[in-house]
Amino acid sequence: MLTFPSPLHSCLYWRRDPSDVDCRVYWRSKRDEYCRPQRGGMAMRRYLLVVLAAVILGSALGWIVTAQPDIPGYVVSDLQLISQESKADWSEKWTGPIQAATILAWFADHGYPAFLRDFNNDGVIDELDTIELADILGRIFMSTETIRGTTDVRLVLGLAQYVAETYPGQFVLKIYDSGLPGEMAMEAGQTYDPNLVAGIELVLEVDPSIAAYEEELESGEGVVIGIELSDGNTYLSGRSFLYEPTTGGNAPIDLAWSSEDYWLVGNQGKVLETVGKMDDVFYLDYQSGWERVEFMLALSPADDPHGTSDPNECPDNAIAYDVFITEIGDTGSVEVEECVTRTDDVDTYTYTVTNIDFLYNGCGLCLFAIPKPVTLATLTHSESVPWLYSLYPSAWVWRLPLGSCGILPGESAVFSVSVPGPTSDSLVIGVIGSCATFSPSGVYQPSELAGIRTTGPADPDEESGCPDLAVRYLDQSCQCDPIDGVCTLRVWVDVVNVGTETILVPFDISLTSLGHPGGDTQTYIVPPIFAPGDVWPVQLSYTFSMGGELCPMDYVVTVDPSPAPDGVIAECDESNNSYFGSIDCFCDEQERGACCLPDGSCVEITSAECADEGGDFHPGVSCAVVQCPPPEQSCVDLIVEITEMSCRNVGAAAPQYELTIEALVTNIGSATVTESIWVRASTDCGSDTDIVHTDLDPGDSATAEFVIECGIQGGCHPLTVTVDHTLFIVECDENNNEDTDTVCCR
């Protein structure tokens, strides 16, 4: 039997002053009565809707994890992207000061404004000042203009000096590079000491790792990683990571990259979307090659602010004001107060999240998220220090840095986003999260997420619609006991919302038969809300006397049945709420049973009928108790064949050999390849990568082309062409993805 929480209790009333809580207190003491207005002569009408939601026990701790909003990982959405071509005399050597200025500008927006000043005296502090800050760091602090440029040592000491002069004693600089003391002695003639730079502690950590990158980034720290290339060091700022690895086991991350984005007007850096992996050390896929991450730093505030703020005062001219209280199992209650204001064509949604009595592992709330319409732009956002903001396609997310104990019972935090108006304020399911903690024995205890009810913006261009409940038949069985004279009917169905609107109220589903008294009824109770496309799997059953028609026996399954004329819910179509079924419960004719068909489906027919269908017969049982084998699954399978290769001397005065290669990529599998296919050609004098963007149906082929510069290296070169060298595509056979040959330069 499925179990659901008790029905919601709610109170609806008009009020004028957001500070008036008399009615809310009255509602709590007499929850089955409606509250009455406490004031007269209202200047405007708005309401407070307080909902006490008993959440389904999703685990022993009472958590329920919602699918919306989707939080696939962690991202620093407001990190600036500065290009190394922002100044005429900059070059690839400037990546160090550029990334140092990038993380300092981020801290300037998160409680440390002195890091970024109006350096260009234009009256505005913006990305142009970040460019000037990078220029100052490079010329004064990091020796970027020298022949050697900015090294790991110069980056550390230069950044430490600037931070210590600006906020003495307020930051710690962590360095992930076990070789730094030796480099410091060789380059600067100095001995490493945590107090080498007065006003900031230099903490030497182990070598970089993906786990350290993720932990420092999620702790709200400015992260810079360094890779050593043939032409010098390249530095990038940490921006994001995803929780789930790729199919090849790599860690998806992206970084702020100072390479110029020529697709945009003006000077703009890029986001480098890539992956990392841990072998013996941390490697980064950088420009089609695995490069070792040999250096990482993390700039961290010494003392994190608590993250609480005074509740927001909603003005009288607000266009919407709602309050929801959600009880989350036995861990406590959380209140979310929403205030919506409109200025010209901009709507601002402000949320005051108050921890009433929520505690989990001794800590409070560390995460708050609101679903975002994908087509709705975000103009601005605000939050108190040290809350971190992340923007996802379908969510606004705020979280406290790793290690915080969150907002505790009795405390509040305020968040806001501004979007293009006008928007409509609609019921949504948000998310709150506990704090990740460590047990007394040092065991990491991850954050847990819980669904909460609140309100948020809906897309104003979205057409209004209606919900529509439909019954989808899955299976049935009927077993009779002639000795006891009873039969038991079981029916499996899915209830599907095939409409365009969310269902926010409970509804029933029933199983009945006209010829046999009795039946079964179950109730779906929100939360969670029943959104368009949602599916509720249900098993209904009841036991009845063997009298009456049993071969066949007719029955009906109805969702949202009477007593209301058309059920409780007003739907797009009231005619698709029932499934009319028939089953042979007790017959004297040839024995029937479950028949597994070649396509993996199951039907209840006689053995002769099953044989005609080429099925596997199971006598005397129903499909409900038989698990039919699935049909053979299809898969893709890529192979590659080198079709053309040549070498020519393109040099004028001296030999300069250029290899030209073509390879044919073929899908010999039984499923279509829809992902981009990466193909790599490798020789002992270089490599090149081509990407096939065309979908490949079974049997289809596409050509990949490569050009490799071999310099003055003549002679013959071994050639290997590998399709899907990144292992992003799951294939029937992963061992047939290469072709080899030898190409010779004469």
C-alpha positions, 0 to 999 in steps of 0.5 A, a space after each residue: 500500500 502506498 502511503 502519503 502525508 496528511 492533507 495540507 492545512 492553509 490559511 488565507 487572509 488579507 492584510 496591510 502591514 507585512 509586520 502583522 503576524 497576529 493572524 499567523 499566530 492565531 492560525 497555528 493555535 487553531 489550524 482548522 479555522 479560517 483567520 479573520 482580518 486584523 485591520 480595516 481600511 486597507 490601502 491595497 489587497 495582498 495576502 499571506 498564504 501560510 502552508 504547513 506541508 508535511 513532507 513525504 518521508 523519503 528516507 529515515 531522516 524525512 528528506 524529500 529530494 525534488 527534481 526541480 530546480 535542477 542543480 547539476 554541480 557548482 558554478 561561480 556565475 559572476 566571475 569576470 572573463 578578462 582577455 589577454 588582448 585587452 591591452 595592446 602590450 599584453 600577451 600570453 605572459 599576462 595570464 597570471 596577473 589577469 587571473 589574480 585580478 579576476 578572483 580579486 574582482 570577485 571578492 570585491 563583489 562579495 564583501 571586500 570592495 577595496 580590492 577593486 577601485 576606480 582605477 581608470 577614474 571614469 566614475 564606475 567600478 567595472 571590468 575596465 577597472 579589473 583590466 587596470 588592476 591586472 596591469 598594476 599587478 603585472 607591472 608592479 607585483 609580478 614582474 610580468 614584463 620581464 623575459 621570464 614573465 610571471 612564475 608560480 613564485 612571483 604570482 604567489 608573492 605578488 598576490 599575497 603582497 597586494 592582498 596583505 596591503 589591502 586587507 591585512 590579517 583577513 586572508 589566507 593564501 593556500 598554495 598547492 605545489 610541493 615544489 614551491 619552497 625549492 622554486 622560491 629559493 632558486 628564483 627569489 633567494 628566499 626561504 619559504 615561511 608561512 609569515 614571509 609576507 606580513 599581513 597574510 599567512 601562506 599555507 603550503 598544501 600537497 600537490 593539486 588534485 581534482 578533490 582539492 579544486 572542487 573543495 576550495 571552489 565550493 568553499 567560496 575561495 578564489 582558485 587559480 590553477 597553473 599548467 606549464 607549457 613549452 612557451 611558459 606558464 598558463 593560468 586559469 581561474 576555477 569557475 565550476 564543476 559537475 557532480 557526475 563524471 563523464 562516461 569515461 570517468 573524467 571530471 567535467 570542469 570549466 575555467 575562466 580563460 584569458 584567450 580572446 573570444 573573437 565572436 564577441 564585440 570588444 575584448 572578452 575572455 572565454 570559458 574553457 569547458 573541459 575535463 580533468 582526470 587523476 592519474 598519478 597527478 591532476 591532468 587537464 584536457 587543454 587544447 586537445 592534449 592532457 597537461 599536468 596541473 602543477 600549481 594551484 592557489 586558493 585565496 580564502 578569507 580567514 574568518 567567514 561572516 555568518 551569512 545572516 541578515 535582517 528580514 526584508 521589509 516588503 513595501 506597501 506597493 509590492 505587487 505580490 507577497 507570500 509566506 510559506 512554512 514547510 515542516 521537513 520531517 522531524 528535522 524542523 520547519 523553515 519559513 520562506 517569505 517572498 516579496 515582489 516589487 516592480 520598477 518600470 519594466 523590471 520585477 524584483 523577487 526578494 526572499 527572506 528565508 527564516 530557520 524556525 527550528 531546523 537542525 540537521 547534524 547540529 547545523 542549520 541551512 546552507 542552501 536555497 534554490 528557486 526554479 527559474 524559467 529557462 527563457 527568463 533573463 536574469 538582470 541582477 541578483 543580491 545576497 549577503 556575504 558570504 552566500 555564493 550565487 550560481 545561475 543555472 538554466 533552470 534555477 537560481 541557487 545560493 549556498 554558503 561556503 563549505 565548512 559553514 554551519 549555516 543559518 541557525 534556528 531564529 536566524 534569517 537570510 535575504 536573497 533577490 533576483 531581478 528579471 524583465 517584467 512583467 511576470 506573474 507570481 506562481 506556486 513553485 517547488 524550491 529547495 533548501 539544503 542542510 550543511 555538509 559537516 564532519 562527524 566527531 570521528 572525521 567522517 564527511 557527512 554530505 548536505 541533504 536537500 529538501 523540497 519546499 513550497 513557495 512562489 516565483 516568476 512564471 514566463 509571461 509569454 507562456 500560454 495558459 493551459 489546464 491540467 489533464 489526468 489520464 490513466 495508463 494501463 500497465 498490467 492486471 491479475 486475478 487469483 481465485 480460491 474456490 475453497 474460500 470462495 473469494 477472488 483478488 483482483 489487482 490492477 497496475 496503472 500509471 496516472 499521468 498529467 498529460 495537460 499543461 498546468 501543474 496540479 496543486 491539490 490532492 486527488 483520488 484514484 479508484 478501482 470498482 466492478 459493477 458485478 462485485 461490491 467493494 473496491 480500492 481507493 488511493 489518494 495522491 497528496 501534495 507535496 510534491 506537486 503533480 506537474 505536466 508529464 509527471 507519472 504516479 505508478 499505482 497498484 490497486 487491489 480488492 478481494 470479493 466473493 466468487 459469485 457473479 460473472 468471473 469469465 470475463 470480469 469487467 472493472 473500471 479504474 477512475 482517476 479524480 472520480 465523483 462526488 464532484 460532477 467532474 471530479 475535484 480538478 477542472 481538467 482539459 479533458 474529463 473523458 479520459 479519466 477512466 480505464 475499462 478493463 476485463 479479465 478472466 478470473 475463474 474459467 473452466 476452459 483451456 488453461 491461460 497464463 502469461 506469455 512473454 512475446 519476442 519484443 519483451 512484452 507480456 500478454 495473458 492468453 492460452 498456450 496455443 495462442 502463445 505458441 502462434 505468437 512465438 512466445 514463451 508460455 507460463 501456465 496458470 500465472 499472470 503477467 504481474 508475476 512474470 518478468 519477461 526478458 527485454 529485447 536485444 538492446 541496440 548500440 552504436 559502434 564506431 570504426 575508423 579507416 585511414 583513406 588518404 595520407 601525404 607529406 609535402 615540403 611547404 618550406 621556402 629556404 629550409 625544409 618544412 614538412 606538412 602531413 595531410 591525412 583523411 580518415 573515414 569514420 563509420 558507424 557499424 552499430 545498430 543505433 544512431 550516433 547523435 553526439 559530436 564525434 572527436 577524431 584524433 590523428 597522432 604522429 611522433 611529430 605532432 597531432 591534430 583533432 577533427 570533430 564530426 558534427 553530423 549524426 551517423 545512422 547505422 552504416 553511415 560514414 563521415 570524413 575527418 581531415 587533419 593537418 600536422 606540421 612536422 617542421 624539419 623532421 623528414 623521413 617516415 612517421 608512424 600514424 595512429 587515427 583514433 575515433 572517440 579518443 575522449 571516450 564520450 560515446 558509449 559503444 558496443 565495442 570500445 576496442 576497435 576505434 583505431 587505425 594505424 599506418 606510416 606516412 613518409 616525407 621524401 
